[in-house]
Amino acid sequence: MSHRLSFIAAIVGVAALALFLIFRHEAVSQRQEPSADAGGAAQVTTLTLKPERVVLIDAFPGRVAAYRRVEIRPQVTGIIKKRLVEGGAEVEAGEILFEIDSALLQADLETAQAGVMRAEGALAHARQGLARAKALMAENVTSRKNYEEAQNDLTAAEANLAEAKAVAHRRALDLDFATIRSPISGYVGRTVADEGALASSQTELAVVQELDRVYVDLRLPATKLDGVQSAAEEGLGPAEILDADGKPHPRLGRLALSDVTVDPGTGDAAVRVEVENPGLSLLPGMYVRVRLPRGVLPDALLVPEEAVVRNGAGEAQLVVVTADGRAERRNVDLGDAIGGRLVVTAGLKAGEMIVIRGQDRVQDGMRVSPVSAAQDAATAADTH
């Protein structure tokens, strides 16, 4: 008998404990549930829509190119006597990079100068001959033919002197070309010719690139080219360059030029952005992304991405709070994404209140208790 009483007492105790736990859970749930007020309205966080001016921006992949790139090639043939620059060095415009052995070029110049002296002597002799022929003609001692020959000799002597001077000038230029200078300021590439190598017009001695500012070459769909060009002309904003890790470049770029033709195979057009390059953080050949403005929306309605819900058909919806405080699920059309927000192109109008948090807990037509996002943030700050 005592065993039966103990068993019954145990069952009663377990049942009582279960009821206690159930009621306690409901009480805790009611205390933790912030979505309903005393009147049964679901508490939601809301946002009142206000029109904003928004600049539309697209991101495109691009490749960095040097602002100027010069291949250093000699204009005369000879042995490289001196190399005065190392790979990777910074050089100024006019700085000497290489010297070619100039002994043969100096000899050619001296030969040409001797030719000038010989031509000058011949010219002086021709002038004297013409003067004698002219005097004899005045005395009718010589014929007209001899006089004309003397004139022709003078003309030929003048031409020979001019040719000799031109040859001497060319030889002087060749001698000057033996000293190879950088035509621009920039940085020398990794590969440079060595001393003792034979240099000719086909030999690339070095490459100098101007990198203090660079170009970024892009390929844009032709459908977006007009928008990008118009935005640049209207001054809607500069171009922002992002590296492979998404880190922004310290300088903003500008649209430098765009091609006037479209690739028939891809439908893309070439666009070039110019940007300053402090610290040489952008190097030729690097891949980057460029954010370019392509238009402006003067009165755009923006909603947070997390406010958007989807119906069974996958259509975008927003929960709107009506004038009588009820929830209304409404289909909307969405446009561009801008910094975690979406542009609503149809379905809403300025001044309407939408639910941005708690919309998954309300049904169409349910009464709601709206709390603005600012009030919600202030409450959360107080609790912490």
C-alpha positions in Angstrom: 0.0 0.0 0.0 2.8 2.4 0.9 4.5 1.7 -2.5 1.3 2.6 -4.4 0.9 5.8 -2.4 4.5 6.7 -3.2 4.0 6.0 -6.8 0.9 8.2 -7.0 2.7 11.0 -5.1 5.6 10.8 -7.6 3.2 11.1 -10.5 1.5 14.1 -8.9 4.9 15.8 -8.3 6.0 15.3 -11.9 2.7 16.7 -13.2 3.0 19.7 -10.9 6.5 20.3 -12.0 5.6 20.1 -15.7 2.7 22.6 -15.2 5.0 24.9 -13.3 7.6 24.8 -16.1 5.0 25.4 -18.8 3.5 28.4 -17.1 6.9 29.8 -16.3 7.9 29.4 -20.0 4.8 31.3 -21.1 5.5 34.0 -18.6 9.1 34.4 -19.8 8.0 34.4 -23.4 5.5 37.1 -22.7 8.1 39.2 -21.0 10.6 38.7 -23.8 8.2 39.3 -26.6 8.4 43.0 -27.6 6.1 42.7 -30.6 2.8 43.2 -28.8 1.6 46.0 -26.7 -1.3 46.1 -24.2 -3.8 46.5 -27.1 -2.4 43.5 -29.0 -0.6 45.6 -31.7 2.7 44.2 -33.0 5.6 46.5 -32.3 7.7 47.2 -35.4 10.6 49.5 -36.3 9.6 51.9 -39.1 11.1 54.4 -41.5 9.3 57.3 -43.2 10.3 57.7 -46.8 11.9 60.9 -47.9 13.1 61.7 -51.4 16.9 61.9 -51.8 19.3 63.0 -54.6 21.3 60.0 -55.5 24.2 59.7 -57.9 24.2 56.3 -59.7 27.6 54.6 -59.8 28.8 51.5 -61.6 32.0 49.6 -60.9 34.1 48.3 -63.8 37.3 46.2 -63.9 40.3 47.9 -65.4 44.0 47.6 -65.9 46.7 50.2 -65.0 48.9 51.7 -67.7 51.8 54.2 -67.5 50.9 57.8 -68.2 53.8 57.8 -70.6 56.0 54.9 -71.7 59.2 55.4 -73.8 61.4 52.7 -75.3 65.0 53.9 -75.3 66.6 52.9 -78.6 69.9 54.3 -80.1 69.9 56.3 -83.3 73.4 55.3 -84.2 75.2 51.9 -84.1 78.1 51.3 -81.8 79.4 49.6 -78.7 77.9 50.7 -75.4 80.8 52.3 -73.5 79.0 53.4 -70.3 75.7 52.6 -68.6 74.9 55.3 -66.2 71.5 54.0 -64.9 70.3 50.9 -63.1 66.9 49.2 -63.4 64.2 50.7 -61.3 66.0 54.0 -60.9 64.2 57.4 -61.1 65.5 59.7 -63.8 64.8 63.2 -64.9 64.2 64.4 -68.5 67.5 64.9 -70.2 69.5 62.7 -67.8 72.2 60.6 -69.5 71.4 56.9 -69.5 74.1 55.4 -71.9 77.1 56.4 -73.8 78.1 54.7 -77.1 81.8 54.6 -78.2 82.1 57.7 -80.3 85.6 57.3 -81.8 84.3 56.3 -85.3 81.6 59.0 -85.1 84.2 61.6 -84.2 86.4 60.5 -87.2 83.4 60.8 -89.5 82.7 64.3 -88.3 86.3 65.4 -88.9 86.1 64.0 -92.4 82.9 65.9 -93.0 84.5 69.1 -91.7 87.4 68.6 -94.0 84.9 68.3 -96.9 83.4 71.6 -95.8 86.8 73.3 -96.0 87.4 71.8 -99.4 84.0 73.1 -100.7 84.7 76.5 -99.3 88.0 76.6 -101.2 86.3 75.6 -104.4 83.6 78.2 -103.9 86.3 80.9 -103.5 88.0 79.8 -106.6 84.7 79.8 -108.6 84.0 83.3 -107.4 87.4 84.5 -108.6 86.8 82.7 -112.0 83.5 84.4 -112.4 85.0 87.8 -111.6 87.8 87.3 -114.3 85.2 86.2 -116.8 83.1 89.2 -116.1 86.1 91.5 -116.6 87.1 89.9 -119.8 83.5 90.1 -121.1 83.5 93.8 -120.5 86.6 94.1 -122.6 85.3 91.7 -125.2 88.3 89.4 -124.7 86.3 86.2 -123.9 83.2 84.7 -125.2 79.7 84.6 -123.7 80.0 80.9 -123.3 83.1 81.1 -121.0 81.2 83.6 -118.9 78.2 81.3 -118.5 80.5 78.4 -117.6 82.1 80.5 -114.9 78.6 81.2 -113.5 77.7 77.5 -113.6 81.0 76.7 -111.8 80.0 79.2 -109.0 76.6 77.7 -108.7 78.0 74.2 -108.4 80.5 75.3 -105.8 77.8 76.9 -103.7 75.7 73.7 -103.9 78.8 71.6 -103.0 79.4 73.7 -100.0 75.8 73.4 -98.8 76.0 69.7 -99.2 79.3 69.4 -97.3 77.8 71.5 -94.5 74.7 69.2 -94.3 76.9 66.2 -94.1 79.0 67.7 -91.4 75.8 68.7 -89.5 74.6 65.1 -89.8 77.9 63.7 -88.5 77.7 66.2 -85.6 74.2 64.9 -84.8 75.4 61.3 -84.9 78.1 62.2 -82.5 75.6 63.8 -80.2 73.3 60.7 -80.5 76.1 58.6 -79.0 75.1 60.1 -75.7 71.6 58.7 -75.0 69.4 60.8 -72.7 66.0 60.1 -71.2 63.3 62.1 -73.1 61.0 62.1 -70.1 61.1 62.0 -66.3 60.1 58.7 -64.9 61.3 55.3 -63.7 63.6 52.9 -65.6 62.3 49.4 -66.2 63.9 46.3 -64.8 65.7 45.3 -68.0 68.6 47.5 -69.2 71.4 46.9 -71.7 74.9 46.1 -70.5 78.2 47.8 -71.2 80.0 46.2 -74.1 76.8 45.2 -76.0 76.4 46.2 -79.6 73.6 48.8 -79.9 71.6 49.5 -83.0 68.3 51.0 -84.0 66.7 47.6 -83.4 68.1 47.3 -79.8 65.9 48.3 -76.9 68.3 49.6 -74.3 65.7 50.4 -71.6 62.2 51.5 -70.9 61.3 54.7 -69.0 57.8 55.1 -67.7 56.1 58.1 -66.1 54.3 56.8 -63.1 53.6 59.8 -60.9 50.2 59.7 -62.6 48.8 56.7 -64.5 45.9 55.7 -66.7 43.4 53.0 -65.9 41.9 51.4 -69.1 38.4 50.1 -68.9 36.0 48.3 -71.2 32.4 49.5 -70.8 29.3 48.2 -72.4 28.2 50.6 -75.1 24.8 50.9 -73.4 26.5 52.6 -70.4 29.0 54.8 -72.3 26.6 57.7 -72.9 25.6 57.8 -69.2 29.3 57.8 -68.0 30.3 60.5 -70.5 27.3 62.7 -69.6 28.0 62.3 -65.9 31.6 63.4 -66.4 30.5 66.4 -68.4 28.0 67.4 -65.7 30.6 67.0 -63.0 28.6 64.5 -61.0 31.6 63.1 -59.3 35.2 61.8 -59.8 36.2 58.2 -60.4 37.1 56.1 -57.4 39.8 53.4 -57.9 39.8 50.3 -55.7 42.6 47.8 -55.5 42.2 44.0 -55.6 41.4 44.0 -51.9 38.7 46.7 -52.3 40.9 49.4 -50.6 40.3 52.8 -52.2 43.2 54.6 -53.8 44.2 57.9 -52.0 43.5 60.0 -55.1 40.3 60.3 -57.1 40.5 60.0 -60.9 38.8 61.7 -63.8 37.6 60.5 -67.2 40.4 61.3 -69.6 39.0 60.0 -72.9 36.7 57.4 -74.4 37.0 55.6 -77.7 34.8 56.6 -80.6 34.4 53.0 -81.8 32.7 49.9 -80.3 34.2 46.4 -80.5 31.7 44.5 -82.7 32.6 41.2 -81.0 31.9 42.2 -77.4 29.9 45.4 -77.8 32.3 47.2 -75.4 34.0 50.6 -75.7 37.3 51.6 -74.3 37.5 54.3 -71.6 40.5 55.7 -69.9 40.7 57.3 -66.5 43.6 59.5 -65.3 44.6 59.5 -61.7 47.6 60.8 -59.6 49.7 58.0 -58.2 51.6 59.1 -55.0 53.8 56.4 -53.6 53.5 54.4 -56.8 50.7 52.3 -55.3 49.4 51.7 -58.8 51.8 49.9 -61.2 51.3 49.2 -64.9 49.6 45.9 -65.5 47.7 45.8 -62.1 44.0 45.0 -62.1 41.8 47.4 -60.3 38.1 48.3 -60.1 36.9 51.8 -61.0 33.6 53.3 -59.7 32.2 55.7 -62.2 29.1 57.9 -61.9 26.6 57.3 -64.7 23.6 59.4 -63.8 21.6 61.1 -61.1 18.1 60.5 -59.5 16.9 63.8 -58.1 14.1 62.4 -56.0 14.9 58.7 -55.2 13.2 56.7 -52.6 15.7 54.4 -50.8 14.9 51.5 -48.4 17.2 49.3 -46.4 17.9 45.9 -48.0 16.7 44.1 -44.9 13.3 45.7 -45.2 12.5 43.8 -48.4 10.6 40.5 -48.1 9.6 38.1 -50.8 6.3 36.4 -51.5 5.8 32.9 -52.7 6.4 34.0 -56.3 9.7 35.6 -55.4 8.3 39.1 -55.9 9.8 41.9 -53.8 7.4 43.4 -51.2 7.6 46.0 -48.4 5.3 46.2 -45.4 3.7 49.6 -45.3 2.0 51.1 -42.2 -1.4 52.6 -43.3 -3.0 55.7 -41.8 -5.1 53.6 -39.4 -2.0 51.8 -38.1 -2.3 48.5 -39.9 0.3 46.5 -41.9 -0.1 46.3 -45.7 2.2 44.1 -47.8 2.8 45.8 -51.1 4.6 44.7 -54.2 7.4 47.1 -55.3 9.9 47.4 -58.2 13.5 47.8 -57.1 16.4 49.4 -58.9 20.0 50.0 -58.1 21.7 49.1 -54.8 23.5 52.0 -53.1 25.4 51.4 -50.0 23.2 48.8 -48.4 20.0 50.4 -49.6 17.8 49.8 -52.7 16.1 52.3 -55.0 12.3 51.8 -55.2 11.3 52.6 -58.7 7.5 51.8 -58.3 5.0 50.9 -55.6 5.8 53.6 -53.0 5.6 57.3 -52.7 7.3 59.9 -50.5 5.9 60.3 -47.0 4.8 56.7 -46.6 5.9 54.7 -43.6 7.5 51.3 -44.1 8.5 48.5 -41.6 12.2 47.9 -41.6 12.4 45.5 -38.7 9.8 43.1 -37.4 8.0 42.8 -40.8 8.3 39.0 -40.7 6.1 38.9 -37.6 3.1 40.7 -39.0 0.5 39.7 -41.5 -1.4 41.8 -44.0 -4.1 43.8 -42.2 -2.6 43.3 -38.7 -2.6 46.3 -36.3 1.0 47.4 -35.6 2.6 49.8 -33.1 5.3 51.7 -35.0 8.6 52.8 -33.5 10.9 55.0 -35.5 14.4 53.7 -36.3 15.8 56.6 -34.3 13.7 55.7 -31.2 14.7 52.1 -31.6 18.4 53.0 -31.7 18.1 55.2 -28.6 16.3 52.5 -26.7 19.0 50.0 -27.6 21.7 52.4 -26.5 20.0 52.9 -23.1 19.8 49.1 -22.4 23.6 48.9 -23.0 
